[in-house]
Amino acid sequence: MSEPQLQIEQQLQRYYLVIQQGVEASIDALIVDARSLIDDLLNQYGSRWKITPTQANNLFNVCLQAVTVQEVIGYIQYQIGRDKENNVWALDFGEKLVGDLQELEHKSKGIVNVALECTCAEGVDDKHEQTRVWLMLTRQYVGHLRRYLVYKRPRES
């Protein structure tokens, strides 16, 4: 490997490390936001809001299979439309969740911009990277949301 190629490779490695550090630094805030969403809905609707672990798992699986967050948002909107009994997705959960995911797009842009500034990495498609990081943040958010939902669901007597 030539010297210029080695330098580019090292820049890219540093870039990906900074991206990973940015995502990891965001996890505590993502957990707090996910818990807040669930707690707010439980306080507002109580037992009327009935999400099952299966529904939370399905959402998480969509996140794992998705290529972009827009796919996840489309799934959530589909669930809102299907919720004829208005007891899960249509009780503000779906719309608030979409709003939270859209907020993560701004965070992803910030993480990518910091990584590019810190590393001066060449040849990075920042739009593609913002989409990739947004999906990473979304997966973290929904994963923690799912865990908290299982914790908060009513226990059967």
MOCORKA-V724238 format. One record per residue. RES is the residue in three letters. D_CENTER is the distance of its C-alpha to the mean C-alpha in Angstrom with 2 decimals. Layout:
RES,D_CENTER / RES,D_CENTER
This chain:
MET,37.46 / SER,38.83 / GLU,38.16 / PRO,36.10 / GLN,33.96 / LEU,33.50 / GLN,32.44 / ILE,29.84 / GLU,28.49 / GLN,28.39 / GLN,26.59 / LEU,23.87 / GLN,23.60 / ARG,23.35 / TYR,20.76 / TYR,18.44 / LEU,19.23 / VAL,18.36 / ILE,14.95 / GLN,14.35 / GLN,15.84 / GLY,13.70 / VAL,10.42 / GLU,12.47 / ALA,13.86 / SER,10.65 / ILE,10.00 / ASP,12.69 / ALA,11.53 / LEU,8.06 / ILE,10.40 / VAL,12.83 / ASP,10.80 / ALA,9.69 / ARG,13.36 / SER,14.69 / LEU,13.33 / ILE,14.96 / ASP,18.02 / ASP,18.64 / LEU,18.71 / LEU,20.91 / ASN,23.15 / GLN,23.51 / TYR,24.04 / GLY,24.97 / SER,25.93 / ARG,25.69 / TRP,21.93 / LYS,21.87 / ILE,18.71 / THR,19.55 / PRO,17.98 / THR,18.44 / GLN,16.37 / ALA,13.43 / ASN,14.14 / ASN,14.44 / LEU,11.02 / PHE,9.65 / ASN,12.31 / VAL,11.41 / CYS,7.99 / LEU,10.35 / GLN,12.93 / ALA,11.33 / VAL,12.44 / THR,10.54 / VAL,7.85 / GLN,11.18 / GLU,11.99 / VAL,9.27 / ILE,10.51 / GLY,13.94 / TYR,13.64 / ILE,12.76 / GLN,15.68 / TYR,17.81 / GLN,17.37 / ILE,18.32 / GLY,21.36 / ARG,22.33 / ASP,22.31 / LYS,26.07 / GLU,26.67 / ASN,24.16 / ASN,23.09 / VAL,19.35 / TRP,17.28 / ALA,19.97 / LEU,20.37 / ASP,17.91 / PHE,14.95 / GLY,13.83 / GLU,14.54 / LYS,13.02 / LEU,9.68 / VAL,10.01 / GLY,11.12 / ASP,8.34 / LEU,5.91 / GLN,9.09 / GLU,9.53 / LEU,6.73 / GLU,8.98 / HIS,11.78 / LYS,10.47 / SER,9.99 / LYS,13.51 / GLY,14.86 / ILE,13.87 / VAL,15.45 / ASN,18.40 / VAL,19.14 / ALA,19.11 / LEU,21.43 / GLU,23.67 / CYS,24.01 / THR,24.81 / CYS,26.48 / ALA,25.09 / GLU,26.89 / GLY,25.87 / VAL,22.12 / ASP,20.72 / ASP,18.52 / LYS,17.14 / HIS,16.17 / GLU,14.72 / GLN,12.61 / THR,11.22 / ARG,10.82 / VAL,9.18 / TRP,6.70 / LEU,5.92 / MET,6.25 / LEU,4.00 / THR,1.08 / ARG,4.28 / GLN,5.23 / TYR,4.17 / VAL,5.53 / GLY,8.00 / HIS,9.28 / LEU,9.49 / ARG,11.48 / ARG,13.65 / TYR,14.49 / LEU,15.39 / VAL,17.76 / TYR,19.21 / LYS,19.83 / ARG,21.23 / PRO,24.97 / ARG,27.13 / GLU,29.85 / SER,33.32
